[in-house]
Amino acid sequence: MKAHDAMYIGGEWRPASSTDTIPVVNPADEQVIGHVPAGTAEDVDAAVRAARAALPGWATTPPAERAARIAALRDALAARAEEIAATVTAELGAPPQFAAAVHAGLPIAVAGTYAELAATHPFEEEVGNSTVYAEPVGVVAAITPWNYPLHQIVAKVAPALAAGCTTVLKPAEDTPLTAQLFAEAVHEAGLPAGVFNLVTGLGPVAGQALAEHPDVDLVSFTGSTAVGRRIGALAGGAVKRVALELGGKSANVILPSADLPKAVAVGVANVMSNSGQTCSAWTRMLIPADRYEEAVALAAEAVAKYVPGERVGPLVNAKQRERVRGYIEKGVEEGARLVAGGPEAPRETGYYVSPTVFADVTPDMTIAQEEIFGPVVSLLKYEDEEEALALANGTVYGLAGAVWGDRDEAVAFARRMETGQVDINGGRFNPLAPFGGYKQSGVGRELGAHGLAEYLQTKSLQF
């Protein structure tokens, strides 16, 4: 049991303004494993004031010094890698191997990229008779989701620090224990007081107070499109910058020239990863009509390897489990063919959902249009490339995707997809490549130099 009763504000752990707490539940066994303070608008205001006070000093700190502090933060996280992985397994339910490799390993690597970028980024340049400066936006509100708790924290806080911004983090209430570990690492890394601040709490209370605070200059949010719209409206009233990484309904396009068994197996694995709780998951598999039944059989064979409680963890909470089960029931109701899985609970205890494959899915079905956020993959057929493109682009989302087939054909197809990131023939994840969406999948980019640019504004001096 981990009981926290303080916020990290102004370089120290301060008692929360309220005695109310939020329980943290292990989704695998439904037991309470900890508590964190339920932050209020008063806590948010204290954190923002600390960040505002620290801004002038951090903004003028030489980039090389900022880089050194971010490198120290990376090292502090690396020293806690095992504890981070165990904490994510406990509060999110991620299988231990996946938690170690992705939930702990990836954010440590991303922090390292920003230590390097802070030292090498050109923060000023000569343009004709002008000198153009890249300056920090100011105080950043980072509101992060539960599905990749540490990665999303690092993907926002590290570039903000590299840019010279100060930050206030409001993590998701389902997975706040990882954020507590991050704050401990920040303190150990020796960042100046107030440069990073942590307020735990509920979204409608602490999150809203942070998004609409007049001294916050930029809101960086990852989560649902519905909440993203709300944050955009709050920020727009103050003409405040936002970076929004929202929902997805990504297409996995298998061209006739593809290695079908490999494309199907990797596609199923992609959706099952993190129990399907990944906004960029390739949840729609698009298959040539003349090979459709072969692909259906391959998908059923592939998904059988993902046993709940072993290779697939639970969903984060009971509400999410019921939401996903509702989508599975909707798929059956609307006429999709249930090839594997279904709405029945696969285990007596824990928020598990059976890994599910639907065939005979048409583009007008709910499961083909709405983000499910669970281990559910839908198989659609197409007659020719133009129909495949129409299907791929036929949702309000545009976050990610995949194309399989002859390299030149796949690249040509991917260039016509309305989405922010496409993997060609299973291309490896690149932590330096920009990540973000088209359409209702968001505004702005994360990771690498493009992610750093979100936290910078430009000033030009003419001579």
TORNU-260637 format. One record per residue (C-alpha): residue in three letters; x, y, z. Coordinates in steps of 0.5 Angstrom, whole numbers, padded with zeros to 4 digits, always signed. Layout:
REM TORNU-260637
ALAXYZ/...
//
This chain:
REM TORNU-260637
MET+0000+0000+0000/LYS+0003+0007-0002/ALA-0001+0013+0001/HIS+0001+0020-0001/ASP-0001+0026+0002/ALA+0003+0031-0001/MET+0004+0035-0008/TYR+0011+0037-0010/ILE+0011+0044-0011/GLY+0016+0049-0011/GLY+0022+0044-0010/GLU+0019+0041-0004/TRP+0013+0036-0002/ARG+0007+0040+0001/PRO+0001+0038+0005/ALA-0005+0038+0000/SER-0010+0043+0001/SER-0016+0038+0002/THR-0016+0031+0006/ASP-0020+0028+0001/THR-0016+0022-0003/ILE-0016+0018-0009/PRO-0016+0011-0009/VAL-0011+0007-0014/VAL-0014+0000-0015/ASN-0010-0006-0018/PRO-0014-0008-0024/ALA-0011-0015-0024/ASP-0014-0016-0018/GLU-0019-0010-0016/GLN-0015-0009-0010/VAL-0013-0002-0007/ILE-0006-0001-0007/GLY-0005+0006-0005/HIS-0008+0013-0005/VAL-0006+0020-0007/PRO-0009+0027-0005/ALA-0015+0030-0009/GLY-0012+0036-0011/THR-0016+0043-0011/ALA-0016+0049-0015/GLU-0012+0052-0009/ASP-0007+0047-0010/VAL-0007+0048-0018/ASP-0006+0056-0016/ALA+0000+0054-0011/ALA+0004+0050-0017/VAL+0002+0055-0022/ARG+0005+0061-0018/ALA+0011+0056-0016/ALA+0012+0055-0024/ARG+0011+0062-0026/ALA+0016+0065-0020/ALA+0022+0060-0023/LEU+0021+0061-0030/PRO+0025+0067-0031/GLY+0031+0064-0028/TRP+0030+0057-0032/ALA+0029+0061-0039/THR+0035+0064-0038/THR+0039+0058-0036/PRO+0044+0056-0042/PRO+0042+0050-0046/ALA+0048+0046-0044/GLU+0046+0047-0037/ARG+0039+0045-0038/ALA+0041+0039-0042/ALA+0045+0037-0036/ARG+0039+0037-0032/ILE+0035+0033-0036/ALA+0041+0028-0037/ALA+0041+0027-0030/LEU+0033+0026-0030/ARG+0034+0021-0035/ASP+0039+0017-0030/ALA+0035+0018-0024/LEU+0029+0015-0028/ALA+0034+0009-0030/ALA+0036+0008-0023/ARG+0029+0007-0022/ALA+0027+0003-0028/GLU+0025-0004-0024/GLU+0021+0000-0019/ILE+0017+0004-0025/ALA+0016-0002-0029/ALA+0013-0006-0022/THR+0009+0000-0021/VAL+0006+0001-0028/THR+0004-0007-0027/ALA+0001-0006-0021/GLU-0003+0001-0023/LEU-0005-0001-0030/GLY-0004-0008-0030/ALA+0001-0008-0036/PRO+0005-0015-0036/PRO+0012-0015-0033/GLN+0016-0016-0039/PHE+0012-0010-0043/ALA+0012-0006-0037/ALA+0020-0006-0037/ALA+0021-0006-0044/VAL+0016+0000-0046/HIS+0013+0003-0040/ALA+0020+0004-0037/GLY+0025+0003-0042/LEU+0022+0008-0047/PRO+0021+0014-0043/ILE+0028+0013-0041/ALA+0030+0013-0048/VAL+0026+0019-0050/ALA+0029+0023-0044/GLY+0036+0022-0047/THR+0034+0025-0054/TYR+0032+0031-0050/ALA+0038+0032-0046/GLU+0042+0032-0053/LEU+0037+0036-0057/ALA+0037+0041-0051/ALA+0045+0042-0052/THR+0044+0042-0060/HIS+0038+0045-0062/PRO+0039+0052-0066/PHE+0036+0057-0061/GLU+0038+0063-0065/GLU+0039+0064-0073/GLU+0041+0069-0078/VAL+0035+0071-0083/GLY+0037+0076-0088/ASN+0038+0082-0083/SER+0035+0079-0077/THR+0037+0075-0072/VAL+0031+0070-0070/TYR+0031+0067-0063/ALA+0027+0061-0061/GLU+0024+0063-0053/PRO+0020+0058-0048/VAL+0013+0059-0049/GLY+0012+0060-0041/VAL+0009+0056-0036/VAL+0006+0049-0039/ALA+0000+0045-0036/ALA+0002+0038-0038/ILE-0005+0033-0037/THR-0003+0026-0038/PRO-0007+0020-0039/TRP-0007+0013-0036/ASN-0005+0008-0042/TYR+0002+0010-0042/PRO+0003+0014-0035/LEU+0011+0015-0035/HIS+0012+0016-0043/GLN+0007+0021-0043/ILE+0010+0025-0038/VAL+0017+0025-0041/ALA+0014+0026-0048/LYS+0011+0033-0045/VAL+0016+0035-0039/ALA+0022+0033-0042/PRO+0021+0038-0048/ALA+0018+0043-0044/LEU+0025+0043-0040/ALA+0029+0043-0046/ALA+0026+0049-0049/GLY+0026+0053-0042/CYS+0019+0052-0040/THR+0017+0051-0033/THR+0011+0046-0032/VAL+0006+0043-0028/LEU+0004+0036-0028/LYS-0003+0033-0027/PRO-0003+0026-0028/ALA-0009+0021-0029/GLU-0012+0019-0023/ASP-0012+0012-0025/THR-0004+0012-0025/PRO-0002+0017-0021/LEU+0004+0013-0017/THR+0008+0013-0023/ALA+0008+0021-0023/GLN+0010+0021-0016/LEU+0016+0017-0018/PHE+0018+0022-0023/ALA+0017+0027-0018/GLU+0022+0024-0014/ALA+0027+0023-0020/VAL+0026+0030-0021/HIS+0028+0032-0014/GLU+0034+0028-0015/ALA+0036+0031-0021/GLY+0037+0037-0018/LEU+0032+0041-0022/PRO+0031+0048-0019/ALA+0025+0049-0015/GLY+0019+0051-0018/VAL+0021+0048-0025/PHE+0017+0042-0025/ASN+0011+0041-0020/LEU+0006+0036-0019/VAL-0001+0036-0017/THR-0005+0030-0017/GLY-0013+0030-0017/LEU-0019+0029-0021/GLY-0020+0032-0029/PRO-0026+0036-0028/VAL-0023+0039-0021/ALA-0015+0040-0022/GLY-0015+0039-0029/GLN-0020+0044-0031/ALA-0017+0049-0026/LEU-0010+0048-0029/ALA-0013+0049-0036/GLU-0016+0055-0035/HIS-0011+0058-0030/PRO-0009+0065-0033/ASP-0002+0064-0031/VAL-0001+0058-0036/ASP+0001+0059-0043/LEU+0001+0053-0046/VAL-0004+0046-0044/SER-0001+0040-0047/PHE-0006+0034-0046/THR-0007+0027-0048/GLY-0013+0024-0048/SER-0020+0023-0051/THR-0022+0027-0057/ALA-0028+0030-0053/VAL-0024+0032-0047/GLY-0019+0035-0052/ARG-0025+0039-0055/ARG-0027+0042-0048/ILE-0019+0044-0046/GLY-0019+0047-0053/ALA-0025+0051-0051/LEU-0022+0053-0044/ALA-0016+0055-0047/GLY-0019+0059-0053/GLY-0022+0063-0049/ALA-0016+0066-0046/VAL-0012+0065-0053/LYS-0008+0060-0050/ARG-0003+0055-0054/VAL-0005+0048-0054/ALA-0002+0041-0056/LEU-0007+0036-0056/GLU-0006+0029-0058/LEU-0013+0025-0058/GLY-0016+0019-0061/GLY-0015+0015-0066/LYS-0018+0009-0071/SER-0012+0007-0075/ALA-0012+0003-0081/ASN-0007-0003-0082/VAL-0007-0003-0090/ILE-0005-0010-0093/LEU-0004-0009-0100/PRO-0004-0015-0105/SER+0003-0015-0105/ALA+0004-0016-0098/ASP+0007-0022-0094/LEU+0000-0023-0091/PRO+0001-0028-0085/LYS+0006-0023-0083/ALA+0002-0017-0084/VAL-0004-0020-0080/ALA+0000-0023-0074/VAL+0004-0016-0073/GLY-0003-0013-0074/VAL-0006-0017-0069/ALA+0000-0016-0064/ASN-0001-0009-0065/VAL-0008-0008-0063/MET-0007-0013-0057/SER-0001-0009-0054/ASN-0002-0006-0048/SER-0009-0009-0048/GLY-0011-0005-0054/GLN-0011+0001-0049/THR-0006+0005-0055/CYS-0009+0011-0059/SER-0005+0009-0065/ALA-0007+0002-0065/TRP-0008-0001-0072/THR-0015-0003-0070/ARG-0018-0003-0077/MET-0015-0009-0082/LEU-0016-0007-0089/ILE-0015-0014-0093/PRO-0016-0015-0101/ALA-0023-0019-0102/ASP-0020-0025-0106/ARG-0015-0026-0099/TYR-0020-0024-0094/GLU-0022-0031-0091/GLU-0015-0033-0091/ALA-0014-0027-0087/VAL-0020-0028-0082/ALA-0017-0035-0081/LEU-0010-0032-0080/ALA-0013-0027-0075/ALA-0016-0032-0071/GLU-0010-0036-0070/ALA-0006-0030-0068/VAL-0011-0028-0063/ALA-0011-0035-0060/LYS-0004-0034-0057/TYR-0006-0028-0053/VAL-0009-0031-0046/PRO-0012-0026-0041/GLY-0007-0025-0035/GLU-0001-0028-0039/ARG+0000-0024-0045/VAL-0006-0019-0045/GLY-0007-0015-0038/PRO-0013-0012-0036/LEU-0016-0006-0038/VAL-0015+0000-0033/ASN-0022+0000-0029/ALA-0029-0003-0029/LYS-0032+0003-0033/GLN-0027+0002-0038/ARG-0028-0006-0038/GLU-0036-0005-0039/ARG-0035+0001-0044/VAL-0031-0004-0049/ARG-0035-0010-0047/GLY-0041-0005-0050/TYR-0037-0004-0056/ILE-0037-0012-0057/GLU-0044-0013-0056/LYS-0045-0007-0061/GLY-0041-0010-0066/VAL-0045-0017-0066/GLU-0052-0013-0066/GLU-0050-0009-0072/GLY-0048-0016-0076/ALA-0041-0016-0075/ARG-0038-0024-0075/LEU-0035-0025-0068/VAL-0029-0030-0070/ALA-0026-0030-0063/GLY-0027-0027-0056/GLY-0033-0024-0055/PRO-0037-0020-0049/GLU-0036-0025-0044/ALA-0031-0024-0038/PRO-0025-0029-0039/ARG-0023-0029-0032/GLU-0027-0028-0025/THR-0023-0023-0022/GLY-0020-0017-0025/TYR-0022-0012-0031/TYR-0021-0017-0037/VAL-0024-0017-0043/SER-0023-0023-0048/PRO-0018-0021-0054/THR-0023-0020-0060/VAL-0023-0021-0067/PHE-0029-0019-0072/ALA-0030-0020-0079/ASP-0035-0018-0084/VAL-0034-0011-0081/THR-0037-0005-0086/PRO-0035+0002-0085/ASP-0042+0005-0083/MET-0041+0000-0077/THR-0040+0003-0070/ILE-0034-0001-0069/ALA-0031+0001-0075/GLN-0032+0009-0073/GLU-0031+0010-0066/GLU-0025+0009-0062/ILE-0026+0002-0057/PHE-0019+0003-0053/GLY-0019-0005-0052/PRO-0016-0011-0055/VAL-0021-0011-0061/VAL-0019-0011-0068/SER-0024-0011-0074/LEU-0023-0014-0081/LEU-0026-0010-0087/LYS-0025-0012-0094/TYR-0024-0008-0101/GLU-0024-0009-0108/ASP-0019-0004-0110/GLU-0013+0001-0108/GLU-0018+0007-0109/GLU-0023+0003-0104/ALA-0018+0001-0099/LEU-0016+0009-0099/ALA-0023+0011-0098/LEU-0024+0006-0092/ALA-0017+0008-0089/ASN-0019+0016-0089/GLY-0026+0014-0088/THR-0026+0016-0080/VAL-0026+0023-0076/TYR-0019+0021-0074/GLY-0012+0021-0077/LEU-0007+0019-0072/ALA-0003+0013-0074/GLY-0003+0007-0079/ALA+0001+0002-0083/VAL+0002-0001-0090/TRP+0004-0007-0092/GLY+0007-0009-0099/ASP+0012-0007-0104/ARG+0016-0002-0101/ASP+0015+0003-0107/GLU+0007+0002-0107/ALA+0007+0002-0100/VAL+0010+0009-0099/ALA+0006+0012-0105/PHE-0001+0009-0101/ALA+0002+0012-0095/ARG+0003+0019-0098/ARG-0005+0019-0099/MET-0007+0017-0092/GLU-0010+0023-0088/THR-0006+0021-0082/GLY+0000+0023-0078/GLN+0005+0017-0078/VAL+0005+0011-0082/ASP+0009+0004-0081/ILE+0011+0001-0087/ASN+0012-0006-0087/GLY+0013-0006-0079/GLY+0018+0000-0079/ARG+0021+0000-0072/PHE+0018+0006-0067/ASN+0023+0012-0068/PRO+0023+0016-0061/LEU+0026+0022-0065/ALA+0020+0022-0071/PRO+0014+0027-0070/PHE+0008+0024-0067/GLY+0001+0027-0067/GLY-0005+0027-0071/TYR-0009+0030-0077/LYS-0017+0032-0076/GLN-0020+0030-0070/SER-0014+0026-0067/GLY-0011+0033-0065/VAL-0006+0039-0066/GLY+0001+0039-0065/ARG+0007+0034-0065/GLU+0011+0030-0060/LEU+0018+0027-0060/GLY+0024+0029-0063/ALA+0025+0036-0065/HIS+0018+0037-0067/GLY+0016+0036-0060/LEU+0021+0041-0058/ALA+0018+0046-0063/GLU+0011+0046-0059/TYR+0014+0049-0053/LEU+0018+0055-0057/GLN+0016+0061-0059/THR+0020+0066-0064/LYS+0022+0073-0064/SER+0026+0077-0069/LEU+0031+0083-0068/GLN+0032+0087-0075/PHE+0039+0090-0076/
//
